Amino acid sequence: MHAFRNDYPFIRLSFAGLAILFGLQSAINMAVNLHLMPAKGMTLPFISYGGSSMISLAFGMGMLLALTRDRPRAELLAKRHLSYAASPA
């Protein structure tokens, strides 16, 4: 996955945290529907409509997509910065 190959730890940790958030919310909802857990009132991501839940899920998924996009200009600028730092003064 592109996010885990990134050099920046912020992107890797942010992606992992958001993915865990969606996964846990889905797991809790499925466990409630199978009567394995007491009802918590948590909605199933992108299926159940629960007030502001849809807005927060859409915002979170937008952040996930933004973290996984390819940034060729950022990599070019980072390489250029490293080449300037490596050159003797």
C-alpha atoms as an extended CHARMM CRD file, in Angstrom:
* protein
*
        89  EXT
         1         1  MET       CA              0.0000000000        0.0000000000        0.0000000000  PROA      1               0.0000000000
         2         2  HSD       CA              1.2950000000        3.4570000000       -0.9030000000  PROA      2               0.0000000000
         3         3  ALA       CA              0.8150000000        4.9940000000        2.5640000000  PROA      3               0.0000000000
         4         4  PHE       CA              3.0330000000        2.4390000000        4.2990000000  PROA      4               0.0000000000
         5         5  ARG       CA              5.8680000000        2.8950000000        1.7690000000  PROA      5               0.0000000000
         6         6  ASN       CA              5.9890000000        6.6200000000        2.5200000000  PROA      6               0.0000000000
         7         7  ASP       CA              9.0710000000        8.0340000000        4.2590000000  PROA      7               0.0000000000
         8         8  TYR       CA              7.1010000000       10.3230000000        6.5510000000  PROA      8               0.0000000000
         9         9  PRO       CA              6.0100000000        8.6930000000        9.8340000000  PROA      9               0.0000000000
        10        10  PHE       CA              3.0700000000       11.1110000000       10.1680000000  PROA      10              0.0000000000
        11        11  ILE       CA              1.4640000000        9.7320000000        7.0020000000  PROA      11              0.0000000000
        12        12  ARG       CA              1.9950000000        6.1100000000        8.0540000000  PROA      12              0.0000000000
        13        13  LEU       CA              0.6340000000        6.6600000000       11.5670000000  PROA      13              0.0000000000
        14        14  SER       CA             -2.3110000000        8.7680000000       10.3820000000  PROA      14              0.0000000000
        15        15  PHE       CA             -3.3080000000        6.1690000000        7.8200000000  PROA      15              0.0000000000
        16        16  ALA       CA             -3.0380000000        3.3500000000       10.3560000000  PROA      16              0.0000000000
        17        17  GLY       CA             -5.0950000000        5.2670000000       12.9280000000  PROA      17              0.0000000000
        18        18  LEU       CA             -7.8900000000        6.1040000000       10.4970000000  PROA      18              0.0000000000
        19        19  ALA       CA             -7.9800000000        2.5510000000        9.1380000000  PROA      19              0.0000000000
        20        20  ILE       CA             -8.2230000000        1.1850000000       12.6900000000  PROA      20              0.0000000000
        21        21  LEU       CA            -11.0310000000        3.6470000000       13.4230000000  PROA      21              0.0000000000
        22        22  PHE       CA            -13.1020000000        2.4150000000       10.4700000000  PROA      22              0.0000000000
        23        23  GLY       CA            -12.2880000000       -1.2210000000       11.1950000000  PROA      23              0.0000000000
        24        24  LEU       CA            -13.1890000000       -1.0710000000       14.8820000000  PROA      24              0.0000000000
        25        25  GLN       CA            -16.4240000000        0.7590000000       14.1820000000  PROA      25              0.0000000000
        26        26  SER       CA            -17.4000000000       -1.9290000000       11.6690000000  PROA      26              0.0000000000
        27        27  ALA       CA            -16.3950000000       -4.7520000000       14.0220000000  PROA      27              0.0000000000
        28        28  ILE       CA            -18.4150000000       -3.2940000000       16.9070000000  PROA      28              0.0000000000
        29        29  ASN       CA            -21.4750000000       -2.8610000000       14.7000000000  PROA      29              0.0000000000
        30        30  MET       CA            -21.2470000000       -6.4450000000       13.4110000000  PROA      30              0.0000000000
        31        31  ALA       CA            -20.7910000000       -7.8090000000       16.9420000000  PROA      31              0.0000000000
        32        32  VAL       CA            -23.8880000000       -5.9120000000       18.1250000000  PROA      32              0.0000000000
        33        33  ASN       CA            -25.9370000000       -7.2770000000       15.2210000000  PROA      33              0.0000000000
        34        34  LEU       CA            -24.8120000000      -10.8230000000       16.0710000000  PROA      34              0.0000000000
        35        35  HSD       CA            -25.7970000000      -10.2190000000       19.7450000000  PROA      35              0.0000000000
        36        36  LEU       CA            -22.1970000000      -10.6970000000       20.8950000000  PROA      36              0.0000000000
        37        37  MET       CA            -22.0620000000       -7.2150000000       22.4660000000  PROA      37              0.0000000000
        38        38  PRO       CA            -24.6540000000       -4.9170000000       24.0390000000  PROA      38              0.0000000000
        39        39  ALA       CA            -26.0700000000       -2.2170000000       21.7720000000  PROA      39              0.0000000000
        40        40  LYS       CA            -23.8500000000        0.8770000000       21.6810000000  PROA      40              0.0000000000
        41        41  GLY       CA            -25.7370000000        2.9730000000       19.1340000000  PROA      41              0.0000000000
        42        42  MET       CA            -22.7520000000        3.0050000000       16.7820000000  PROA      42              0.0000000000
        43        43  THR       CA            -23.5370000000        3.1670000000       13.0820000000  PROA      43              0.0000000000
        44        44  LEU       CA            -22.0750000000        0.9230000000       10.4040000000  PROA      44              0.0000000000
        45        45  PRO       CA            -19.6520000000        2.9980000000        8.3060000000  PROA      45              0.0000000000
        46        46  PHE       CA            -21.1820000000        4.2150000000        5.0130000000  PROA      46              0.0000000000
        47        47  ILE       CA            -24.2630000000        1.9980000000        5.4550000000  PROA      47              0.0000000000
        48        48  SER       CA            -26.1790000000        3.3540000000        8.4520000000  PROA      48              0.0000000000
        49        49  TYR       CA            -27.1760000000        6.9830000000        8.6490000000  PROA      49              0.0000000000
        50        50  GLY       CA            -26.6510000000        8.3010000000       12.1650000000  PROA      50              0.0000000000
        51        51  GLY       CA            -26.9200000000       12.0800000000       12.2260000000  PROA      51              0.0000000000
        52        52  SER       CA            -23.4660000000       13.5860000000       11.9480000000  PROA      52              0.0000000000
        53        53  SER       CA            -21.8830000000       10.1390000000       11.6180000000  PROA      53              0.0000000000
        54        54  MET       CA            -22.0270000000       10.2520000000        7.8180000000  PROA      54              0.0000000000
        55        55  ILE       CA            -20.2700000000       13.6330000000        7.7310000000  PROA      55              0.0000000000
        56        56  SER       CA            -17.4700000000       12.4880000000       10.0310000000  PROA      56              0.0000000000
        57        57  LEU       CA            -17.0210000000        9.2270000000        8.0980000000  PROA      57              0.0000000000
        58        58  ALA       CA            -16.8600000000       11.0730000000        4.7920000000  PROA      58              0.0000000000
        59        59  PHE       CA            -14.3030000000       13.4860000000        6.2510000000  PROA      59              0.0000000000
        60        60  GLY       CA            -12.2210000000       10.5910000000        7.5850000000  PROA      60              0.0000000000
        61        61  MET       CA            -12.3230000000        8.7410000000        4.2710000000  PROA      61              0.0000000000
        62        62  GLY       CA            -11.3140000000       11.9360000000        2.4830000000  PROA      62              0.0000000000
        63        63  MET       CA             -8.2960000000       12.1840000000        4.7730000000  PROA      63              0.0000000000
        64        64  LEU       CA             -7.4290000000        8.5410000000        4.0220000000  PROA      64              0.0000000000
        65        65  LEU       CA             -7.5620000000        9.2230000000        0.2990000000  PROA      65              0.0000000000
        66        66  ALA       CA             -5.4790000000       12.3790000000        0.6910000000  PROA      66              0.0000000000
        67        67  LEU       CA             -2.8330000000       10.4490000000        2.6410000000  PROA      67              0.0000000000
        68        68  THR       CA             -2.5360000000        7.7700000000       -0.0390000000  PROA      68              0.0000000000
        69        69  ARG       CA             -2.2090000000       10.0260000000       -3.0770000000  PROA      69              0.0000000000
        70        70  ASP       CA              1.0590000000       10.2140000000       -4.9570000000  PROA      70              0.0000000000
        71        71  ARG       CA              3.0410000000       13.4300000000       -4.4740000000  PROA      71              0.0000000000
        72        72  PRO       CA              5.7110000000       13.5610000000       -7.2100000000  PROA      72              0.0000000000
        73        73  ARG       CA              6.4020000000       17.2880000000       -6.7120000000  PROA      73              0.0000000000
        74        74  ALA       CA              7.0130000000       16.8080000000       -2.9790000000  PROA      74              0.0000000000
        75        75  GLU       CA              9.5010000000       14.0250000000       -3.7030000000  PROA      75              0.0000000000
        76        76  LEU       CA             11.2620000000       16.1820000000       -6.3110000000  PROA      76              0.0000000000
        77        77  LEU       CA             11.5500000000       19.0760000000       -3.8570000000  PROA      77              0.0000000000
        78        78  ALA       CA             12.8530000000       16.7410000000       -1.1330000000  PROA      78              0.0000000000
        79        79  LYS       CA             15.5430000000       15.3790000000       -3.4790000000  PROA      79              0.0000000000
        80        80  ARG       CA             16.5070000000       18.9070000000       -4.5150000000  PROA      80              0.0000000000
        81        81  HSD       CA             16.7420000000       19.9620000000       -0.8590000000  PROA      81              0.0000000000
        82        82  LEU       CA             18.9710000000       16.9810000000       -0.0880000000  PROA      82              0.0000000000
        83        83  SER       CA             21.2430000000       17.7480000000       -3.0330000000  PROA      83              0.0000000000
        84        84  TYR       CA             21.6610000000       21.3700000000       -1.8230000000  PROA      84              0.0000000000
        85        85  ALA       CA             22.3880000000       20.1810000000        1.7160000000  PROA      85              0.0000000000
        86        86  ALA       CA             24.9870000000       17.6760000000        0.4530000000  PROA      86              0.0000000000
        87        87  SER       CA             26.8670000000       20.2040000000       -1.6880000000  PROA      87              0.0000000000
        88        88  PRO       CA             29.9690000000       21.7490000000       -0.0440000000  PROA      88              0.0000000000
        89        89  ALA       CA             29.5550000000       25.3430000000        1.0620000000  PROA      89              0.0000000000
